[in-house]
Amino acid sequence: MPIRNDEAPIYEDLVRERGDAVAEARTAAERTQYQAAQLLPGHDRVRPDQGTGQGAGW
């Protein structure tokens, strides 16, 4: 079961001080997946939805 932010207040402090490494890793993974799909034949060429806040900053 994932830990909610209200159960781990230290996480919010770390995000403020050092950035959100989890969100940055997610964005990098989405970007890599998109780029791979562009290069590999037979894969959908749909860009991840940027309206959800994920994948933003490309």
N, C-alpha and C positions, 0 to 999 in steps of 0.2 A: 504494500500500500504506500503510495507516494506521500511525502511529508508536505503539508500545506505551509505556505509562507508564515501564517499566523502561529504555527507550531514551532517555527525556527526563525525567530527574529534576527538572529545573527546573520542569516542569509541576506536579508534586506540591507543590513549594514555593509556587508561585503560587496554587494552589488553597487551600492552608492560609492564606496571607496575604490573599488577595483574594476567595475564593469560587470556585465552579466555574461560570463564565459559560456554558460549553457545556451543562452539565446544566440550568441555569436557562433558557437559550434553548429547549432541548428541551421543558421543562415548559410554558413559555409557548406554544410552537407546538402542543403537544398540547391545551392548554386552549382555544386559539383554534379549533382544528379541531373539538373537541367542541362548542363554543358555536355555530359555524357550522352544524354538522350539526343542531343543535336548531332552528335558524331556517330552514333550507332544506328545503322539502318533498322527499320522495323519498329522503332520505339515512338511512342507518342511525342509530339513536339509541342506539348502544352506547357506554358510557363506556369510555375506555381502561383497561386492566387496571392497577390500582394495586398489585397484589401483586408486580409485577416491580421496583418501586422507581421506575419512570418514571411521571410524572404525579402523584406524591405531593405533598402540600402544597397541594392545592386548597382 
